[in-house]
Amino acid sequence: MNKIDQALTEFREMDELADQDSPVHHFPALVKLPLTVIYILTVLSFHKYDLSGLFVMILFPLFFFQLGGISVRRCLYRLRYVLPLVMAVGILNPLFDRSVLLRIGNVNISGGWISMLTLMMKGVFSLMASYLLVASSGIGRICAALRRLHVPAVLVTLLLLTYRYVTVMSEEAAVMTDAYHLRAPKQKGIEYSAWGSFLGQLLLRSMDRADEIWQAMQLRGYHGHFHYVGETPASLKDWLTGILLAGLFVFCRCWNVTALLGSLFV
């Protein structure tokens, strides 16, 4: 299986994950979406040296991963291309911030190392929360929630079609790659001299497929907006649960829960 086929398989697995049966999947996306935004904003608002306070925020995504039957290891594997970029954001901090903030025995730990770890944790936690939202709701229910939150229909339609059209372009690229390897079986990858024509053909084929999809949408009655199905209406209980969880996020932000728990045992 080449990389394009593997990417298509992972896209289909995301849709299969969203169709599972668990309390997290049944929780309305209309509540999960703003709750995820609040969680990410809370995580990003931690001070760059507040490593112990930030650490407790990992408990929320881990709990919902377990409750929804979603593999954490699989999540980290699918984010393998993004995680190195996120973790490289603060990699130069130890070179610029050398003030000693912590001593463990005879080892001095500077503020640069602590801020680097804090930035990495913020990125990983935010990606995990975003992955959990998509894996437990699906792009259709997320777009329906965006429309109910009065996000402009143009932006929601653009998001939905972009997500769906990525698989169409990947399928076209997979067909062209297979055809190229059948004509050049001994080559590894695509020759540099063929990159221009390959991308040009991919662009033309993508435009043809986009025109076919547009005509199919019009034949099915598309008039500028989608009729989303399968979205669970949010009840008062769901909103109260979301408010309670948001309150827990704010509580963990305002008080260092890790230090409070440590003081009970020390």
VENHUKA-V920811 format. One line per field, one symbol per residue. ss: DSSP state (@ for helix, = for strand, . for the rest). Layout:
ss = ???
This chain:
ss = ..@@@@@@@@@@@@@@@@....@@@@..@@@@@@@@@@@@@@@@......@@@@@..@@@@@@@@@@@...@@@@@@@.@@@@@@@@.....@@@@...=====..====@@@@@@@@@@@@@@@@@@@@@@@@@@@@@@@@@@@@@@....@@@@@@@@@@@@@@@@@@@@@@@@@@@@@@@........@@@@@@@@@@@@@@@@@@@@@@@@@@@@................@@@@@@@@@@@@@@@@@@@..@@@@@@@@@.
